[in-house]
Amino acid sequence: MPRFFARCFATGCRTRKPFMAFTDSAGRPQIRTENGLEDLYNAWAFRPDGIEAPMRRRGIWCDAHGPMKVQPLNAKYNPDVTCDGRCTSAVGPDCECSCGGDMHGSAR
């Protein structure tokens, strides 16, 4: 299951959350709603009332500002960079270390 990162849209808000999600054939993250699996990139924009509860359950809803922007993990394998706290505690989508993104954000 691929790893994604959510961050609040509001300027200055530091709310971020790494999470894992199933994807559709195009690689877009899916979230289970009362209507079944929906594309997480677009569901909050078209059905904000129906997507809030599932996003809150996953921890990808900012309590102050609402839905969060979802980004895929941008991981690069680099055997010369030891995987450490910068990787495991990361809250952004970029990673370049020896784990190739397997441990990225895992401490959150």
PEHU-V13890 format. One record per helix or strand. SS is the DSSP state (hx for helix, st for strand). FROM is the first residue (numbers start at 1). TO is the last residue. If there is no record, write none. Layout:
ss=[SS SS]
from=[FROM FROM]
to=[TO TO]
This chain:
ss=[st st st st st hx hx st st st hx st]
from=[2 16 23 29 36 40 48 61 66 74 85 94]
to=[8 21 23 33 39 46 58 62 72 77 88 97]
